[in-house]
Amino acid sequence: MTSVTDAPDIVLAGAGIMSATFATIMKELQPDLRIAIFESLDDSAEESSNAWNNAGTGHAALCELNYTIEQGDGSVDISRALKVNTEFDLSRQFWAYLVRKGAIGSPGSFINPVAHVSFVRGASNVAFLRRRFEAMHAHHCFREMEYAQDKDRLMEWMPLVVEGRDPAEDVAATRDLTGTDVDFGALTRALLANLARQPGFSISYRHRVADLRRASDGRWDVRVTDIATGERKKVSAGFVFLGAGGGALPLLQKSGIAEGKGFAGFPVSGLWLRCDDPALAARHAAKVYGKASVGAPPMSVPHLDSRVVDGNRSLLFGPYAGFSTKFLKHGSVTDFFGAMRPDNFGPMLAVGRDNFDLTRYLVGEVLKSSDKRFDALREFFPNARPSDWRLEVAGQRVQVIMPDPSRTGKLQFGTEVVTAGDGSLAAVLGASPGASTSVAIMLGIIEKAFRTEVPVWTAKIAEMIPSYGRSIADDAGLCHDVRSETAAALNIVGPL
Ligand SMILES: Cc1cc2nc3c(=O)[nH]c(=O)nc-3n(C[C@H](O)[C@H](O)[C@H](O)COP(=O)(O)OP(=O)(O)OC[C@H]3O[C@@H](n4cnc5c(N)ncnc54)[C@H](O)[C@@H]3O)c2cc1C
């Protein structure tokens, strides 16, 4: 009998959270599908999905100030926050389904309740946060959010942030106890272990997807290199999923699909400060997000986080952004230059021209001394001691530069999906809110690429994701039911 690796229906490049999520959903929808993953490293989730390579925030727009937009008249537009908030509900429902089914073990191994806090300083920021809170709290999706300026209350919420601070300083915060910390590395491994127990699934480590070509029968010839032996082989697949993180853009370019033309990538590296002192970690049970500085990309908003990894609590602060020409942590310094094409040169130049603040910010971050880095931490945690903290290198982010007919290039900070017009290939580019909204991203791909199958699969999708086809943002009752049920299954805090 032919092995799955030799004749799969679907080939996936990369073994991070995106491929693991896509393969899991597809196997649930059609168990007889033959699915093969090729991963160039020795193990899964060693790039962005690894616990220490990302912040592990279950992004639900409960604390990230950049998901709301302050309008000229002072009002606050919460529409993007609502989108991210309810997309996270889709992930929660899918994970709850897998936990109930016994497919991915104990929820505490990958998701834990951690309060999400937005924290601001200075009178005008305090006034903004109050207006923002009023706009959000009025919506049923943000009904659990609380607001405080009172120092005693803030002390209760986040003692490390309040202690040692000038009592005269204007500060305020919002808190949402339904927030989470997610170990996307552990989740990826659990999803892949569940797949490995099923027939018709294979995963080949130390195998790089080197190239892909359209065959005359409309299928894809995927060229794979065995890194250990140097052996090359051709695998034919009906559908290709490029879940290669920073490696997805070069593969998209190699596919030659028209929909991928003009895309480019802007790599941003990152550093964290990490503290594993159990006594300090026990005193900070929150993810405290601040405001971005001028020119800072939204993903560089500083935050002081409680993390739960392998059952241990730690503190994480950052990220400090930087510039590296690598597209992956284990990538090559030539990645950025190798992805330059005649069709993306214009968009890249336009982005360079229009984002001078960003360039200045990144240069400033790269040149920052360790003392300056520590000063940034002390803005959140005034009594922090350098001896308790060490540097941790974060994952690489490749921000997407999109072709934009009006301006010839646009820097995109979110996640971008490119799907071939005939539905035979999909690529996931970009970063935040990324992993948290992976289920919403995969459902979008499936609806586009498997249009004819979706009517047959709808009942199964609704079994996995009960709110499928309905709007949690528009239906307060549905929102309450879904959140109560997923909170119970995942052992996290639900609505009151
Ligand atoms: C600093 C930072 C902080 C973040 N914080 C958060 C957060 O708090 N919350 C959140 O939800 N998201 C966060 N994200 C985003 C999140 O980490 C990503 O959206 C997510 O991990 C992307 O998953 P992926 O599977 O696409 O990529 P990855 O996890 O990077 O996996 C891609 C895999 O593909 C492999 N690969 C690459 N090229 C090839 C090839 N040619 N052949 C075979 N294999 C290949 C790589 O080795 C890797 O294993 C953060 C990201 C970063 C960098």
The ligand as a Gaussian input file, in Angstrom:
#p B3LYP/6-31G(d) Opt

LIG

0 1
 C        7.183000      38.010000      19.537000
 C        5.862000      37.401000      19.193000
 C        4.790000      37.514000      20.071000
 C        3.557000      36.965000      19.746000
 N        2.554000      37.005000      20.669000
 C        1.383000      36.384000      20.409000
 C        0.378000      36.315000      21.404000
 O        0.557000      36.795000      22.522000
 N       -0.786000      35.697000      21.094000
 C       -1.010000      35.153000      19.860000
 O       -2.088000      34.632000      19.632000
 N       -0.064000      35.202000      18.889000
 C        1.129000      35.783000      19.148000
 N        2.104000      35.803000      18.196000
 C        1.811000      35.254000      16.864000
 C        1.884000      33.732000      16.873000
 O        3.062000      33.304000      17.510000
 C        1.827000      33.256000      15.424000
 O        0.637000      33.746000      14.818000
 C        1.801000      31.745000      15.281000
 O        2.711000      31.100000      16.143000
 C        2.114000      31.391000      13.832000
 O        2.041000      30.009000      13.707000
 P        2.550000      29.293000      12.391000
 O        2.194000      27.866000      12.563000
 O        2.042000      30.015000      11.201000
 O        4.135000      29.553000      12.381000
 P        5.338000      28.888000      13.204000
 O        4.969000      28.531000      14.583000
 O        6.493000      29.808000      13.015000
 O        5.599000      27.535000      12.448000
 C        6.080000      27.480000      11.135000
 C        6.840000      26.189000      10.975000
 O        7.169000      26.032000       9.604000
 C        8.477000      25.498000       9.513000
 N        8.971000      25.807000       8.169000
 C        9.303000      27.013000       7.667000
 N        9.653000      26.908000       6.374000
 C        9.547000      25.585000       6.050000
 C        9.775000      24.833000       4.852000
 N       10.176000      25.433000       3.728000
 N        9.570000      23.495000       4.884000
 C        9.152000      22.870000       6.027000
 N        8.934000      23.538000       7.186000
 C        9.118000      24.876000       7.190000
 C        9.212000      26.179000      10.644000
 O       10.379000      25.463000      11.007000
 C        8.152000      26.177000      11.741000
 O        8.204000      25.013000      12.534000
 C        3.365000      36.317000      18.502000
 C        4.442000      36.188000      17.625000
 C        5.684000      36.695000      17.966000
 C        6.833000      36.498000      17.045000

